Amino acid sequence: MTDRELHEKLVETLAAGKPAAVATIIDAHGSTPRKVGAKMLVFADATTFGTIGGGCGESAVLRKALEVLLTGHSPAMVAVDLTDEIGTKNADVCGGRMRVFVEPHLPG
């Protein structure tokens, strides 16, 4: 997914009168599934467009994005730590850390 595709989807969503949150990786250290600048749209029905890496990290960001959309509409920061003890025993987990900025976009 390109930035242009994400932007077009966001514009389309807002034009339909629906809110969305943009989650953007703003900091990444170690081995992470995606790098700084990767984005994902989150919609109020918990569907997404794009990815910031999947797994439990993306799930935590999804939960925070829904919270941002459903309460208060304030931006938020999510720290994703993929280095925990459980994660290091699983070869599918990268082992790095990311910070993800979640920004709400409201129609109108």
C-alpha positions in Angstrom: 0.0 0.0 0.0 1.4 3.4 -1.0 0.9 6.7 0.9 -1.2 7.8 -2.0 -3.6 4.8 -1.6 -3.8 5.4 2.1 -4.6 9.1 1.6 -7.2 8.3 -1.0 -8.9 5.8 1.3 -8.9 8.4 4.1 -10.4 11.1 1.9 -13.1 8.6 0.7 -13.9 7.5 4.3 -14.2 11.1 5.5 -16.3 12.1 2.5 -18.7 9.2 3.5 -19.1 10.9 6.9 -17.1 8.3 8.8 -14.1 8.8 11.1 -10.8 7.1 10.8 -7.5 7.0 12.7 -4.1 7.1 11.1 -1.5 5.0 13.0 2.1 5.9 11.9 5.3 4.3 13.1 7.4 7.3 14.3 10.3 5.4 15.9 11.6 1.9 15.5 14.6 0.2 17.1 15.9 -3.3 16.7 14.2 -5.8 14.5 10.6 -4.6 13.7 8.2 -5.8 11.0 7.8 -2.4 9.5 10.0 0.7 9.7 9.5 4.4 10.5 6.8 6.0 8.3 4.7 2.8 7.8 1.0 3.7 8.2 -2.3 2.0 8.9 -5.9 3.3 8.8 -8.3 2.1 11.5 -12.0 2.5 11.1 -14.6 2.7 13.9 -15.9 -0.8 13.0 -12.4 -2.2 13.8 -11.5 -2.8 10.2 -8.1 -1.6 8.9 -6.4 -0.5 5.7 -2.7 -1.1 5.5 -0.5 -2.5 8.2 2.2 -1.6 10.7 3.3 -5.1 11.1 0.6 -7.4 12.3 0.5 -9.6 15.4 0.1 -8.4 19.0 1.8 -5.1 18.4 -0.7 -4.1 15.7 -3.5 -5.4 17.9 -2.4 -3.0 20.7 -2.4 -0.1 18.2 -5.8 -1.1 16.9 -7.3 -1.1 20.4 -5.8 2.4 21.1 -7.0 3.7 17.8 -10.6 2.5 18.5 -10.3 4.2 21.9 -9.2 7.4 20.3 -12.1 7.3 17.8 -14.7 6.4 20.4 -13.7 8.6 23.3 -12.4 12.1 23.2 -10.8 12.1 19.8 -7.4 13.0 21.2 -4.2 11.8 19.5 -2.3 9.0 21.4 1.1 7.3 21.4 1.5 3.6 21.6 4.7 1.9 22.7 5.1 -1.5 21.1 7.6 -3.8 22.7 8.4 -7.0 20.8 11.3 -8.0 23.1 9.3 -9.5 25.9 10.2 -12.9 27.3 7.3 -14.7 25.4 8.2 -13.0 22.2 11.9 -13.9 22.3 10.9 -17.6 22.5 8.8 -17.3 19.3 10.8 -17.2 16.1 7.9 -15.3 14.4 8.4 -12.2 16.7 10.9 -9.6 15.5 12.4 -8.5 18.9 12.4 -4.7 18.5 10.5 -1.7 19.8 8.3 0.8 18.0 6.4 4.0 18.9 3.2 4.5 17.0 1.4 7.8 16.8 -2.4 7.5 16.5 -4.2 10.5 15.1 -8.0 10.7 14.7 -9.5 12.2 11.5 -13.2 13.3 11.7 -15.5 14.0 8.8 -16.3 17.6 8.1 
